[in-house]
Amino acid sequence: MKSGFRGVLFWKILLGFWLTFIAITQLLWLGFSLYGKHHEPPENLATRRIINLQMTSAVSVLRRGGPDALNTMLADWPSDDRQFFSVRRTDSFPLDETLPGERDRALPPGEFPEQIVESVSGADGHHYQLSYNVAGMRANSGMDRRPHSILNMPQPLFIAGGICGLLFSLFLAWNLTRPMRQLRAGFARVSKGDLSVRLFPQMRRRYDELSAVARDFDAMVERLSVLVSAREELLHDVSHELRSPLARLQLATGLARQTPDSVYASLDRIDEEARRLDKMIGELLTLSRAEHKDLPDEQYLDLLGLLEAVANDARYEAQIPGVEILLEADTHHDYTVKGDANLIRSALENVVRNALRFSSGGQQVLINLRQEDGWLAISVRDRGPGVDPDKLSSIFDPFVRVNSPLSGKGYGLGLSIVRKVVSAHGGEVGAVNARDGGLELTIRLPHWKM
């Protein structure tokens, strides 16, 4: 199997998140750029305030203390600030006494004059011109130099952001594709016949849709394991059940060859064993057909009429043992169901005959048909010995027979056919021991209404 880091989905997620990260940075840059056209950057505001403060201080000191006081103040200034400030004596009167920053304040945000000039009358009676070389100060501080940028971002910021975005995208891509790789590995193991694989224990801490997929995967594999085991058990049971009549057939043919006088008796035995094989094969075919959910012969049928036909056939068979077959149903109600009439009749016959088999002379088999909240419920109850409580859940499995002298020579497929047929029609079946003796089987089928 290919490594996950070479998978297409991994690279799609990785590049998708990384490109999204870069696109977000560009949108942020565009937003700040548009915002900066109407608002002065913080560094420009700070520079403007420093220049205004220094010019205001110089003008005030020169007016009140004269050149000596101004020189004393300038001596305390940093050399980087002092080199851009100059004082020149003039003989002309200043045109105005505009305070520093008045002219500057009229400039658009973010723009600076090349030089700020102020004319001041000093305390000594002379006139002076103060100038501040703004362009030189900005060039010396590097404010006019544009930093190297990549995609409108400073180069260090782009490198750091790109690495962080790549690591973040790598983590997200790995986190999303890792469960996909686990699912792929799980399906590969299942395709090779390994039904012991389980994914939910490894992914249960994700608490997202992928952990739910893992839970459904485990349920699917568990169901497949049950079905495979059931198929293997069914094949084993069929092989075992076929071996006995085949062995008797071989014994009968051997006796016919050794003792010619017993040919007719051997032929009778062969006929009987052939009928048994034919019956079991027919039941197996019915069981296999009932397992298919798509029933090709679906039709609308009256369940009461079908049950009356089954009860009449059972009454004919019940004459010899002397068992009474009773059918209870309200004939004024509707009992329409949708399904395969032959399969449903086969299921009903198996249930009624099973009750008849466990009944003795003078007893009754009660069949009841009723409506129950969108269902049609059929209860078949006998007065026989019942079934051990610990075996009630297994009587619907193939080749399971109750140890009873009244069980007859069946193959244990009847009730299994009933469960398959009822399940294929969207119904349910169950069995309970009646309180006053006997077994009661209940079949529920969806009630189809116009």
C-alpha positions in Angstrom: 0.0 0.0 0.0 1.3 3.5 -0.8 2.5 5.8 1.9 0.0 8.4 3.1 2.5 11.2 2.4 2.3 10.3 -1.3 -1.5 10.1 -1.4 -3.4 12.6 -3.6 -5.8 13.5 -0.8 -3.0 14.4 1.6 -1.4 16.8 -0.9 -4.7 18.3 -1.8 -5.5 19.1 1.9 -2.0 20.3 2.6 -1.8 22.7 -0.4 -5.4 23.8 0.1 -4.8 24.9 3.7 -1.4 26.5 2.8 -2.8 28.5 -0.1 -5.7 29.5 2.0 -3.3 30.8 4.6 -1.4 32.9 2.1 -4.6 34.2 0.6 -5.7 35.3 4.0 -2.5 37.2 4.6 -2.9 39.0 1.2 -6.5 40.0 2.2 -5.2 41.3 5.5 -2.6 43.3 3.7 -5.2 44.7 1.3 -7.4 45.7 4.2 -4.6 47.4 6.1 -3.6 49.2 2.9 -7.0 50.6 2.3 -7.3 51.5 6.0 -3.9 53.3 5.8 -5.0 55.6 3.1 -7.3 57.3 5.5 -5.3 56.9 8.7 -1.7 58.0 9.3 0.6 55.1 10.3 1.7 55.2 14.0 5.4 55.7 13.2 4.5 58.9 11.2 2.5 60.2 14.0 5.3 59.6 16.5 7.8 61.4 14.2 5.5 64.3 13.7 5.0 64.8 17.4 8.7 64.6 18.2 9.5 67.3 15.5 6.7 69.5 16.7 7.8 69.2 20.3 11.4 70.0 19.6 10.5 73.0 17.4 8.1 74.3 20.0 10.6 74.0 22.7 13.3 75.7 20.6 11.0 78.6 19.7 9.9 79.1 23.3 13.4 79.0 24.7 14.7 81.5 22.1 11.9 84.0 22.7 12.4 83.9 26.5 16.1 83.3 27.0 17.8 84.2 23.8 20.6 82.3 21.9 22.5 81.3 25.0 19.5 79.5 26.5 18.8 77.8 23.2 22.4 76.6 22.9 22.2 75.2 26.5 19.0 73.3 25.6 20.5 72.0 22.3 23.5 70.6 24.2 21.1 68.3 26.0 19.6 67.0 22.8 20.8 63.7 21.3 23.4 64.2 18.6 21.2 62.5 16.0 18.5 65.1 16.6 20.8 68.1 16.9 22.4 67.6 13.5 19.2 68.2 11.7 18.3 71.4 13.6 19.9 74.7 12.7 19.5 78.4 13.8 20.3 81.4 11.6 20.2 85.1 12.4 18.3 87.3 10.0 17.7 91.0 9.7 14.2 90.8 8.4 11.0 90.7 10.6 9.0 87.4 10.5 6.0 87.5 8.4 3.9 85.8 11.1 4.3 84.1 14.5 2.7 80.8 13.4 3.3 78.1 16.0 5.2 75.0 14.9 2.9 72.5 13.4 0.2 74.9 12.2 1.4 74.6 8.6 2.3 71.0 9.0 -1.1 70.2 10.2 -2.6 71.2 6.9 -0.7 68.5 5.1 -2.4 65.2 4.2 -1.8 62.3 6.6 1.4 60.5 6.0 3.1 63.3 4.1 6.0 65.4 5.5 7.7 68.6 4.2 11.3 68.5 3.2 12.1 71.1 5.9 10.2 73.0 8.6 11.2 76.7 9.0 10.1 79.1 11.8 11.0 82.8 12.1 11.3 83.9 15.7 12.1 87.2 17.6 14.6 86.3 20.3 14.9 87.8 23.8 18.0 89.8 22.7 15.9 91.7 20.1 17.3 90.0 17.1 15.5 87.9 14.6 16.3 84.2 14.0 15.2 81.6 11.5 14.9 78.0 12.9 14.9 75.1 10.5 14.5 71.4 10.9 15.7 69.1 8.1 12.8 66.6 8.1 14.0 64.7 5.0 17.4 64.2 6.4 16.0 62.9 9.7 13.7 60.5 8.0 16.5 59.2 5.7 18.9 58.8 8.7 16.3 56.8 10.7 15.4 54.6 7.7 11.8 55.6 7.5 12.0 56.2 3.7 13.7 52.9 3.0 11.2 50.2 1.9 12.0 46.8 3.4 12.4 43.8 1.2 9.1 42.1 0.9 7.5 39.0 -0.6 3.9 39.1 -1.6 3.6 42.5 0.1 4.9 41.2 3.4 8.3 41.8 5.0 10.7 39.0 4.1 11.2 37.8 7.7 7.5 37.9 8.4 6.8 36.0 5.2 9.4 33.3 6.0 8.1 32.9 9.6 4.5 32.9 8.5 5.1 30.5 5.6 6.8 28.0 7.9 4.1 28.3 10.6 1.4 28.0 7.9 3.1 25.0 6.4 3.4 23.2 9.8 -0.2 24.0 10.6 -1.4 22.7 7.2 0.8 19.6 7.5 -0.8 18.8 10.9 -4.3 19.3 9.5 -3.6 17.2 6.4 -2.0 14.4 8.5 -4.9 14.5 11.1 -7.5 14.2 8.3 -5.8 11.6 6.1 -4.6 9.3 8.9 -8.1 7.8 9.6 -8.5 7.4 5.8 -5.3 5.4 5.7 -6.6 3.3 8.6 -9.9 2.7 6.9 -8.1 1.7 3.7 -5.9 -0.7 5.6 -9.0 -2.1 7.3 -10.8 -2.7 4.0 -7.7 -4.3 2.6 -7.6 -6.8 5.5 -11.3 -7.5 5.1 -10.9 -8.1 1.4 -8.2 -10.7 2.2 -10.6 -12.5 4.6 -9.4 -11.1 7.9 -12.6 -10.3 9.8 -10.8 -9.7 13.1 -9.9 -6.1 12.3 -11.5 -3.4 14.4 -11.0 0.4 13.9 -13.1 2.1 16.5 -10.7 1.4 19.5 -8.0 3.3 17.6 -10.3 6.2 16.5 -12.7 6.5 19.4 -11.0 9.7 20.8 -11.6 11.7 17.7 -15.2 12.4 18.6 -16.2 13.3 15.1 -17.8 11.8 12.0 -14.7 9.7 11.2 -15.0 7.9 14.6 -18.7 7.2 13.7 -17.5 5.8 10.4 -15.1 3.5 12.3 -17.9 2.4 14.5 -20.1 1.5 11.5 -17.1 -0.2 9.9 -16.7 -2.4 13.0 -20.4 -3.2 13.0 -20.2 -4.2 9.3 -17.2 -6.5 9.9 -19.0 -8.0 13.0 -22.0 -8.7 10.9 -19.9 -10.2 8.1 -18.2 -12.4 10.7 -21.5 -13.6 12.0 -22.8 -14.3 8.4 -19.6 -16.1 7.4 -19.8 -18.2 10.6 -23.4 -19.0 10.0 -22.7 -20.0 6.5 -19.9 -22.3 7.6 -22.1 -23.8 10.3 -24.9 -24.3 7.8 -22.6 -26.0 5.4 -21.3 -28.2 8.1 -24.8 -29.1 9.3 -26.0 -29.8 5.8 -23.0 -32.0 5.2 -23.7 -33.9 8.4 -27.5 -34.2 7.7 -26.9 -35.5 4.2 -24.3 -38.0 5.3 -26.9 -40.1 7.3 -29.5 -40.7 4.5 -26.7 -41.3 2.0 -25.1 -43.9 4.3 -28.5 -45.6 4.6 -28.8 -45.6 0.8 -25.5 -47.2 0.4 -26.4 -49.8 3.0 -29.7 -50.6 1.3 -28.0 -51.0 -2.1 -25.3 -53.2 -0.5 -28.0 -55.4 1.1 -29.8 -55.7 -2.2 -26.7 -57.0 -3.9 -25.9 -59.4 -1.2 -29.3 -60.8 -0.5 -31.5 -60.9 -3.6 -34.5 -61.9 -1.5 -34.6 -58.5 0.3 -34.5 -56.4 -2.9 -38.0 -55.1 -2.4 -37.4 -54.1 1.2 -34.2 -52.4 0.1 -36.0 -50.5 -2.6 -38.6 -49.3 -0.1 -35.8 -48.1 2.1 -34.2 -46.3 -0.9 -37.5 -44.6 -1.7 -37.9 -43.4 1.9 -34.4 -42.0 2.1 -34.8 -40.4 -1.3 -38.0 -38.7 -0.1 -36.1 -37.5 3.0 -33.3 -36.1 0.9 -35.8 -34.4 -1.5 -37.7 -32.8 1.5 -34.5 -31.5 3.1 -33.2 -30.1 -0.2 -36.6 -28.4 -0.8 -36.4 -26.9 2.7 -32.9 -25.7 2.0 -34.0 -24.1 -1.3 -36.9 -22.4 0.5 -34.4 -21.1 3.2 -32.1 -19.8 0.6 -34.9 -18.0 -1.3 -36.2 -16.5 1.9 -32.8 -14.9 2.6 -33.1 -12.7 -0.5 -34.6 -9.3 0.5 -35.8 -8.6 -3.1 -38.8 -10.8 -3.5 -39.7 -11.0 -7.2 -43.2 -12.4 -6.6 -44.6 -9.7 -4.3 -48.3 -9.2 -4.4 -51.1 -8.0 -2.2 -52.9 -10.9 -0.4 -55.5 -11.5 2.3 -53.7 -13.0 5.2 -56.9 -14.3 6.8 -57.8 -16.3 3.6 -54.2 -17.7 3.5 -54.4 -18.6 7.1 -57.7 -20.4 6.7 -56.2 -22.5 3.9 -53.3 -23.5 6.1 -55.7 -24.3 9.0 -57.8 -26.5 6.8 -54.8 -28.5 5.6 -53.7 -28.8 9.2 -57.1 -30.1 10.2 -56.9 -32.8 7.6 -53.5 -33.9 9.0 -54.7 -33.6 12.7 -57.5 -36.2 12.2 -55.2 -39.2 13.0 -53.6 -37.9 16.2 -57.0 -36.4 17.2 -55.9 -32.8 17.6 -58.3 -29.9 17.2 -57.2 -26.8 15.1 -59.0 -23.6 16.1 -58.7 -20.3 14.2 -59.8 -17.0 15.8 -60.1 -13.7 13.8 -62.5 -10.8 13.4 -63.8 -11.2 9.9 -64.9 -7.6 9.7 -61.3 -6.3 9.7 -58.9 -5.9 6.8 -55.9 -8.3 6.8 -54.0 -7.2 3.6 -50.3 -7.7 3.5 -47.7 -7.3 0.7 -45.3 -10.1 -0.1 -44.7 -13.5 -1.6 -47.8 -15.6 -1.0 -45.9 -18.9 -1.4 -43.2 -18.0 1.1 -45.7 -16.6 3.6 -47.8 -19.8 3.3 -44.7 -21.9 3.7 -43.8 -20.0 6.9 -47.4 -20.4 8.3 -47.5 -24.1 7.5 -44.2 -24.7 9.3 -45.4 -22.9 12.4 -48.8 -24.8 12.5 -47.2 -28.2 11.7 -44.6 -27.6 14.4 -47.4 -27.0 16.9 -49.3 -30.1 15.6 -46.2 -32.2 16.0 -45.9 -31.4 19.7 -49.6 -31.9 20.4 -51.2 -35.2 21.5 -54.7 -36.6 21.2 -57.4 -34.4 22.7 -55.4 -31.2 22.7 -55.9 -28.0 20.8 -53.8 -25.8 18.6 -55.1 -22.2 18.8 -54.4 -19.9 15.9 -55.2 -16.2 16.5 -55.1 -13.3 13.9 -55.4 -9.7 15.1 -54.4 -6.1 14.3 -51.7 -4.4 16.5 -50.8 -0.8 15.7 -49.9 -1.1 12.0 -49.0 -4.8 12.4 -50.9 -8.1 11.7 -50.1 -10.5 14.5 -50.5 -14.3 14.2 -50.2 -16.3 17.3 -50.0 -20.1 17.2 -50.2 -21.9 20.5 -50.0 -25.6 21.4 -50.5 -27.5 24.6 -47.3 -29.5 24.3 -44.3 -29.7 26.7 -42.9 -26.4 25.6 -39.1 -25.6 25.2 -36.4 -25.1 27.8 -36.0 -21.3 28.5 -32.3 -21.4 27.7 -33.1 -22.9 24.2 -35.9 -20.5 23.2 -33.4 -18.1 21.5 -31.9 -20.9 19.3 -35.0 -22.7 18.0 -35.0 -20.5 14.9 -31.5 -21.5 14.0 -31.0 -24.1 11.2 -30.8 -27.8 12.2 -31.7 -27.1 15.8 -34.1 -29.7 17.1 -35.8 -29.9 20.5 -35.1 -33.1 22.3 -38.6 -34.5 22.7 -40.3 -37.7 21.9 -42.9 -35.7 19.9 -40.4 -33.9 17.8 -40.6 -36.4 14.9 -37.9 -36.8 12.2 -37.6 -33.2 11.0 -34.4 -31.6 10.1 -34.7 -28.5 12.2 -35.2 -26.1 9.2 -38.9 -25.3 9.6 -38.6 -22.5 12.2 -35.4 -21.2 10.5 -37.4 -20.8 7.3 -40.1 -19.0 9.3 -37.6 -16.4 10.6 -36.1 -15.8 7.2 -39.4 -15.4 5.5 -40.8 -13.0 8.1 -37.6 -11.0 8.1 -37.6 -10.7 4.3 -41.1 -9.2 4.6 -40.1 -6.6 7.2 -41.7 -8.5 10.1 -40.6 -10.2 13.3 -41.1 -13.5 15.0 -40.7 -14.7 18.6 -41.5 -17.6 20.9 -42.4 -17.9 24.5 -43.6 -20.6 26.9 -47.2 -20.2 27.9 -47.9 -20.0 31.6 -50.3 -23.0 31.6 -48.0 -25.1 29.4 -47.2 -25.3 25.7 -45.3 -23.0 23.3 -46.7 -19.8 21.7 -45.1 -18.5 18.5 -46.0 -15.0 17.3 -45.5 -13.6 13.8 -45.9 -9.9 13.1 -46.1 -8.7 9.5 -46.6 -5.0 8.3 -50.3 -4.2 7.7 -50.7 -2.7 4.2 -53.5 -0.2 4.1 -55.0 1.5 1.1 
